[in-house]
Amino acid sequence: MVPEISEDKAYTDVFIWINKGNTFVETRMYSEAIQCYDKALEINPVMADVWNNKGLAMARIAKYEGAVTCYDKAIDLKPDDEEVIYNKGIALAHLGRTKESIECYERILEKNPLDASAWCTKGDILFESGDFEGALHAYDRSIEANSRDETVWNNRGLTLVKLNRLTEAIESYDKALEINPKVEKIWTNKGLAAAKMGQADVQIDLQKIALSIPKEEKEFGEMQIYIEPEKIGADEVLDPIKTLYEPVIENKAEELNELEHVISIKMEEQTEPISEVKITKEKKHEISEESKDYLVKGNSYFSKRKYSQAIDYFDMSIRVGEQNSIAWNNKGLALARLGKIDEALACYDKALEITPNDHVFLINKGNLLYKKENPVDAFKAFQLAYELNPQSNNAIKGMEFCLKSLKKSINKKK
């Protein structure tokens, strides 16, 4: 005879499954998390938060139709939950259902017309749909509610460029840089706008960026990643629940119409950052648009220092395009930022296995080996990078610092 399960036991089991699901989410095992949430919902199907979490987990593996269904279940149970409505809007944007997505944010803004995040997200979606006037209005309303968000000022600048209002665009980028002068891509955007105006005297002041970074961040290993231009990505974030829809920031590749690797390294005893741009004109491996899209979304999170979320998208980029060496490289950069050095090195090795003649990947690997206090192997990586590109200042400086480190080590032994 099967013993009867008490209500207390069922209540306990629900939260066991929820906690298991949350643990799987933390380790990016989203399919397993969904199974746990399903178990919890079998016991108690009227938990709006669990439906929402299941929707977020489904969105993480690009099952946006399923995510929308989950959000609808949550909204049926809690019709006024703005966070769920917000998340539903993001998933609808992924599906290209722009009108329905906008309706979600209008619903939020009807109740709270000063919700800066909702205005910004609405602007991002309108930008992607090509409604630049509508996007500009939304960004202006977001700024009215919160004028201290550099992302909104930057996105406003991008929109003004699309409208060919270049002087105003530069003013918008200047506002963004007043708030946060550390974001190199905003300086780049300002430079692009100035170039379109033919203003040669407006430059990307990299030295000013370097001086604005706290001293402890000025070290060997400050790098930038590949960012594909002219794309905007949307994403759900599980923690916190409320999400942001962030455009990928344009870079010089817009004018060159090529893919770029961009890397800068700051070293000890160095007053200025070293920067380098590599144009890749030949691609050995054809990468699908889906893989590129995930890469762009990962880059967006990397630029916001949300490295775990960035890794999620780099993983998805790799899953649908295993030969995407840039995704492997950028995953390595994100892992390095999280202190996962060995995992990062494995990613660089994979990138180099696919594209062995990419000097930027070698520089990234050398940089990390140097940080691991392995100047011998680091030197070899920098040397290979130099052989591939003798004009690379990064490779030259890398070798110099490795030699200095080895010299110090020899002197200590004496």
Phi and psi in degrees as a GROMACS rama.xvg file:
@    title "Ramachandran Plot"
@    xaxis  label "Phi"
@    yaxis  label "Psi"
@TYPE xy
-77.444  125.908  VAL-2
-67.2029  145.504  PRO-3
-73.701  133.77  GLU-4
-86.9673  125.586  ILE-5
-74.1819  162.077  SER-6
-62.3403  -35.5318  GLU-7
-62.6631  -41.0533  ASP-8
-64.3824  -44.025  LYS-9
-62.3904  -41.236  ALA-10
-61.1685  -43.2261  TYR-11
-64.1287  -44.2095  THR-12
-60.9726  -39.1902  ASP-13
-55.8018  -47.722  VAL-14
-75.984  -24.5574  PHE-15
-63.4918  -46.2488  ILE-16
-66.3047  -39.4516  TRP-17
-62.557  -45.4803  ILE-18
-63.5604  -38.2993  ASN-19
-63.2536  -42.9741  LYS-20
-60.8149  -43.9778  GLY-21
-63.0928  -37.8715  ASN-22
-63.9403  -42.2777  THR-23
-63.0053  -38.0043  PHE-24
-60.4946  -43.9868  VAL-25
-60.2946  -29.7469  GLU-26
-99.3018  12.9456  THR-27
62.2931  28.9706  ARG-28
-100.552  76.6892  MET-29
-73.1346  -35.972  TYR-30
-62.3452  -42.4457  SER-31
-65.6248  -37.8932  GLU-32
-61.5223  -42.707  ALA-33
-61.2682  -41.0353  ILE-34
-61.2301  -38.8564  GLN-35
-67.4868  -42.9267  CYS-36
-63.601  -35.8698  TYR-37
-62.0206  -41.0268  ASP-38
-61.543  -42.7193  LYS-39
-64.0934  -40.1677  ALA-40
-74.0256  -23.3149  LEU-41
-64.2439  -37.1429  GLU-42
-77.7338  -42.2828  ILE-43
-141.424  97.0892  ASN-44
-82.1092  5.89892  PRO-45
-111.715  34.0651  VAL-46
-103.548  102.735  MET-47
-61.0235  -40.4754  ALA-48
-63.1607  -35.7063  ASP-49
-71.0113  -39.7962  VAL-50
-59.8594  -41.4528  TRP-51
-63.5055  -45.7492  ASN-52
-63.7209  -37.5813  ASN-53
-63.4363  -41.2346  LYS-54
-60.9933  -41.9775  GLY-55
-64.2096  -41.5565  LEU-56
-64.5743  -39.3422  ALA-57
-66.0984  -37.6506  MET-58
-63.8954  -33.5302  ALA-59
-63.9632  -25.2789  ARG-60
-108.09  23.1898  ILE-61
66.123  24.1141  ALA-62
-94.999  72.8969  LYS-63
-73.7728  -33.5344  TYR-64
-61.4988  -45.7987  GLU-65
-63.4821  -37.2764  GLY-66
-62.3406  -44.3636  ALA-67
-60.9993  -41.1891  VAL-68
-59.6532  -43.0698  THR-69
-64.4159  -43.7122  CYS-70
-62.8707  -38.3759  TYR-71
-62.324  -39.3161  ASP-72
-61.3189  -44.0804  LYS-73
-64.4063  -41.0249  ALA-74
-68.3195  -35.2386  ILE-75
-58.2426  -37.3471  ASP-76
-81.7969  -34.8288  LEU-77
-135.144  82.9724  LYS-78
-60.7942  -22.7319  PRO-79
-104.021  15.2206  ASP-80
-77.5152  101.937  ASP-81
-66.4304  -32.1287  GLU-82
-64.1168  -40.373  GLU-83
-69.3045  -41.2117  VAL-84
-60.6295  -40.2858  ILE-85
-60.0732  -48.707  TYR-86
-64.3264  -36.8238  ASN-87
-62.2621  -40.5999  LYS-88
-59.2701  -39.4686  GLY-89
-63.6175  -46.8813  ILE-90
-62.7895  -40.5893  ALA-91
-63.5837  -37.0688  LEU-92
-62.5229  -40.7288  ALA-93
-58.903  -34.9272  HIS-94
-83.3926  -1.06551  LEU-95
77.9768  13.327  GLY-96
-92.1148  69.8919  ARG-97
-60.9923  -46.2944  THR-98
-59.0972  -46.139  LYS-99
-66.5498  -36.5279  GLU-100
-62.9109  -46.9361  SER-101
-60.3812  -38.412  ILE-102
-59.6408  -34.0613  GLU-103
-62.226  -44.1971  CYS-104
-74.7682  -31.3531  TYR-105
-65.8927  -34.7048  GLU-106
-63.6833  -41.9865  ARG-107
-65.812  -42.6914  ILE-108
-73.265  -22.3047  LEU-109
-61.6841  -38.8992  GLU-110
-83.355  -35.3765  LYS-111
-136.175  85.5137  ASN-112
-68.5166  -4.18201  PRO-113
-105.95  20.2844  LEU-114
-80.1307  96.0891  ASP-115
-61.341  -38.9114  ALA-116
-65.1807  -41.2066  SER-117
-65.0618  -40.2964  ALA-118
-63.1858  -42.9843  TRP-119
-62.6795  -44.7695  CYS-120
-64.3603  -41.1912  THR-121
-59.4068  -41.6371  LYS-122
-61.8329  -42.0435  GLY-123
-61.1773  -42.6077  ASP-124
-67.8873  -41.2928  ILE-125
-64.1473  -38.6922  LEU-126
-58.341  -48.2461  PHE-127
-64.0384  -32.9303  GLU-128
-78.6499  -6.32074  SER-129
92.6347  3.87539  GLY-130
-90.4463  80.4353  ASP-131
-73.0948  -32.8537  PHE-132
-64.8272  -44.3445  GLU-133
-63.9006  -39.6664  GLY-134
-63.31  -43.2754  ALA-135
-61.1394  -43.0003  LEU-136
-59.9128  -43.0344  HIS-137
-65.2152  -42.3987  ALA-138
-64.2582  -38.8135  TYR-139
-62.1349  -40.7929  ASP-140
-66.9091  -36.5559  ARG-141
-62.7013  -41.6354  SER-142
-67.7196  -35.1897  ILE-143
-59.53  -37.1185  GLU-144
-80.7358  -33.5769  ALA-145
-152.447  103.803  ASN-146
-88.973  6.19058  SER-147
-109.837  26.0257  ARG-148
-109.835  108.494  ASP-149
-65.5785  -28.2379  GLU-150
-62.5287  -42.133  THR-151
-66.9086  -43.2493  VAL-152
-60.8235  -41.1132  TRP-153
-64.107  -46.2009  ASN-154
-64.5124  -34.5012  ASN-155
-62.1833  -40.5865  ARG-156
-61.7873  -44.5803  GLY-157
-58.0086  -40.4428  LEU-158
-66.6918  -42.3489  THR-159
-64.2292  -34.0068  LEU-160
-61.7272  -44.0506  VAL-161
-60.1932  -31.5725  LYS-162
-88.7167  3.66985  LEU-163
62.0065  30.6958  ASN-164
-103.94  72.2943  ARG-165
-71.9829  -36.8917  LEU-166
-61.6468  -44.3081  THR-167
-65.8684  -35.1198  GLU-168
-61.5918  -45.5563  ALA-169
-62.1686  -40.6518  ILE-170
-61.2398  -38.1705  GLU-171
-67.0572  -43.1944  SER-172
-62.0506  -37.7322  TYR-173
-62.1303  -39.1314  ASP-174
-61.925  -42.9817  LYS-175
-60.8412  -41.3814  ALA-176
-74.0069  -25.7797  LEU-177
-63.1287  -37.4065  GLU-178
-76.2847  -44.8796  ILE-179
-144.858  95.0541  ASN-180
-78.623  2.98688  PRO-181
-86.4155  -12.7657  LYS-182
-84.5262  102.299  VAL-183
-61.4957  -34.8664  GLU-184
-66.3507  -27.8248  LYS-185
-69.9768  -39.3769  ILE-186
-59.9614  -41.4644  TRP-187
-62.4465  -43.6638  THR-188
-61.158  -41.3436  ASN-189
-61.5465  -42.5832  LYS-190
-62.211  -39.696  GLY-191
-64.0489  -43.7734  LEU-192
-63.0742  -41.5122  ALA-193
-64.5941  -39.5643  ALA-194
-63.1425  -38.9907  ALA-195
-65.7291  -29.5101  LYS-196
-82.0767  -13.0948  MET-197
80.8435  22.8523  GLY-198
-91.8339  94.6167  GLN-199
-70.7245  -17.4147  ALA-200
-83.6483  -9.54871  ASP-201
-92.8842  117.779  VAL-202
-124.48  162.368  GLN-203
-84.692  105.932  ILE-204
-85.4051  84.7413  ASP-205
-67.0995  -31.5809  LEU-206
-65.1975  -38.2547  GLN-207
-63.6102  -37.5496  LYS-208
-61.4268  -46.7688  ILE-209
-58.8295  -42.4984  ALA-210
-69.1332  -23.5109  LEU-211
-82.1748  -12.5349  SER-212
-84.3334  133.59  ILE-213
-53.4038  148.099  PRO-214
-54.1242  -41.1254  LYS-215
-67.2949  -15.3596  GLU-216
-89.9121  -11.8223  GLU-217
-83.2804  84.3064  LYS-218
-142.516  168.54  GLU-219
-63.8464  111.693  PHE-220
132.395  7.38063  GLY-221
-85.0417  111.3  GLU-222
-127.336  158.271  MET-223
-112.536  163.961  GLN-224
-120.048  166.95  ILE-225
-63.6792  133.174  TYR-226
-132.51  122.92  ILE-227
-81.8877  134.14  GLU-228
-78.5852  167.521  PRO-229
59.3078  33.5094  GLU-230
-133.145  150.896  LYS-231
-126.37  138.291  ILE-232
-120.294  154.182  GLY-233
-125.311  151.327  ALA-234
-157.773  153.618  ASP-235
-99.0485  142.325  GLU-236
-118.153  128.622  VAL-237
-78.9515  -27.2805  LEU-238
-142.938  107.144  ASP-239
-74.88  168.866  PRO-240
-67.3935  -42.7643  ILE-241
-66.374  138.868  LYS-242
-115.277  164.789  THR-243
-120.81  147.569  LEU-244
-112.195  108.684  TYR-245
-116.129  128.464  GLU-246
-77.107  144.658  PRO-247
-75.3719  134.657  VAL-248
-81.1875  140.08  ILE-249
-67.5443  155.829  GLU-250
-140.074  -170.01  ASN-251
-61.1913  -21.1176  LYS-252
-62.9462  -20.1828  ALA-253
-58.6373  -43.0163  GLU-254
-77.8638  -34.3843  GLU-255
-81.3641  -20.1082  LEU-256
56.7708  38.0714  ASN-257
-132.448  165.012  GLU-258
-82.5645  143.052  LEU-259
-125.358  145.748  GLU-260
-104.576  130.333  HIS-261
-123.036  128.399  VAL-262
-140.487  137.306  ILE-263
-132.276  141.646  SER-264
-124.158  130.946  ILE-265
-107.562  131.835  LYS-266
-120.822  160.291  MET-267
-61.054  151.172  GLU-268
63.959  20.3422  GLU-269
-117.6  127.6  GLN-270
-94.0962  -20.3685  THR-271
-124.114  146.909  GLU-272
-71.7483  148.144  PRO-273
-94.4486  131.582  ILE-274
-127.466  150.559  SER-275
-149.522  140.417  GLU-276
-122.679  130.669  VAL-277
-117.495  125.914  LYS-278
-98.1781  123.859  ILE-279
-99.4338  109.858  THR-280
-96.0662  -17.6457  LYS-281
-122.877  129.763  GLU-282
-112.643  121.212  LYS-283
-78.6158  -27.6373  LYS-284
-121.306  126.081  HIS-285
-76.6849  125.902  GLU-286
-108.732  134.689  ILE-287
-67.8773  155.658  SER-288
-61.8517  -35.0954  GLU-289
-61.8259  -44.0834  GLU-290
-63.0214  -40.9067  SER-291
-64.6039  -40.5764  LYS-292
-61.8782  -44.25  ASP-293
-63.4744  -37.3284  TYR-294
-60.6623  -45.3836  LEU-295
-61.0925  -42.4398  VAL-296
-65.4196  -39.0247  LYS-297
-62.4479  -41.1672  GLY-298
-61.4083  -37.6389  ASN-299
-60.3427  -44.0789  SER-300
-69.6436  -35.9784  TYR-301
-59.5286  -43.1492  PHE-302
-64.7083  -22.2891  SER-303
-93.325  5.16789  LYS-304
64.6625  24.6221  ARG-305
-97.3639  77.6707  LYS-306
-72.0904  -35.3227  TYR-307
-64.1131  -43.7325  SER-308
-65.9796  -37.0659  GLN-309
-60.3979  -43.7773  ALA-310
-61.1279  -39.246  ILE-311
-54.0315  -45.7881  ASP-312
-76.4223  -34.0141  TYR-313
-62.9808  -38.3496  PHE-314
-61.7021  -42.4117  ASP-315
-66.6782  -37.0375  MET-316
-61.076  -42.0725  SER-317
-70.0803  -37.3764  ILE-318
-60.6752  -38.654  ARG-319
-95.5043  -7.02209  VAL-320
-151.47  76.9433  GLY-321
-59.8218  -24.0703  GLU-322
-89.3326  11.956  GLN-323
-79.8461  89.4767  ASN-324
-65.0546  -30.2902  SER-325
-65.9626  -38.6604  ILE-326
-63.6902  -40.4637  ALA-327
-62.0279  -44.7077  TRP-328
-61.0522  -47.508  ASN-329
-68.6727  -32.4497  ASN-330
-62.4782  -39.691  LYS-331
-60.8408  -41.4428  GLY-332
-61.016  -44.0145  LEU-333
-66.1829  -42.6808  ALA-334
-62.1189  -38.4013  LEU-335
-62.6617  -39.331  ALA-336
-64.6277  -27.7425  ARG-337
-87.8919  3.27843  LEU-338
81.8272  10.1073  GLY-339
-93.1893  74.3895  LYS-340
-65.7959  -47.2886  ILE-341
-63.7534  -40.5137  ASP-342
-65.0568  -38.3875  GLU-343
-63.2495  -44.0631  ALA-344
-61.3289  -37.9471  LEU-345
-62.6885  -36.7098  ALA-346
-67.5253  -42.4776  CYS-347
-62.0048  -39.6178  TYR-348
-62.565  -39.1466  ASP-349
-66.2879  -41.7493  LYS-350
-60.576  -40.7669  ALA-351
-74.1068  -27.5105  LEU-352
-63.6065  -37.8544  GLU-353
-79.2584  -43.8498  ILE-354
-127.902  80.5251  THR-355
-69.3997  -16.5262  PRO-356
-104.01  26.1471  ASN-357
-95.8853  107.747  ASP-358
-67.4506  -26.9709  HIS-359
-66.1515  -42.2669  VAL-360
-61.0003  -40.2186  PHE-361
-64.7239  -38.2395  LEU-362
-64.5625  -43.1367  ILE-363
-59.5019  -43.3287  ASN-364
-64.4924  -45.4247  LYS-365
-61.3753  -40.7994  GLY-366
-57.344  -44.3422  ASN-367
-72.0244  -37.4853  LEU-368
-63.5858  -36.7904  LEU-369
-62.9469  -43.4831  TYR-370
-65.3674  -26.5294  LYS-371
-80.9419  5.69771  LYS-372
60.8382  43.6248  GLU-373
-123.117  70.543  ASN-374
-66.9909  -23.8549  PRO-375
-66.1928  -54.3986  VAL-376
-68.2528  -33.7685  ASP-377
-61.6578  -43.6451  ALA-378
-59.4073  -42.076  PHE-379
-60.4174  -41.3363  LYS-380
-65.7491  -45.1344  ALA-381
-64.1119  -36.4239  PHE-382
-65.1589  -42.7276  GLN-383
-62.3387  -40.5675  LEU-384
-61.7939  -40.6504  ALA-385
-65.628  -39.6393  TYR-386
-63.4337  -34.4224  GLU-387
-76.1714  -33.6261  LEU-388
-143.86  87.7604  ASN-389
-62.7066  -14.2065  PRO-390
-87.0189  -0.27211  GLN-391
-76.7305  108.05  SER-392
-62.5826  -33.2837  ASN-393
-61.5571  -44.0296  ASN-394
-64.8613  -43.2465  ALA-395
-63.0595  -49.1114  ILE-396
-64.8771  -35.7883  LYS-397
-60.4883  -46.2375  GLY-398
-62.3111  -40.8403  MET-399
-59.6795  -44.7407  GLU-400
-70.9021  -33.573  PHE-401
-64.0551  -42.9733  CYS-402
-64.2841  -39.226  LEU-403
-61.8444  -42.3228  LYS-404
-64.1621  -43.4059  SER-405
-64.5777  -38.5583  LEU-406
-63.7306  -43.4246  LYS-407
-60.8665  -40.9893  LYS-408
-63.3697  -41.8434  SER-409
-65.9889  -41.734  ILE-410
-63.8761  -37.045  ASN-411
-63.484  -39.7287  LYS-412
-65.8934  -32.258  LYS-413
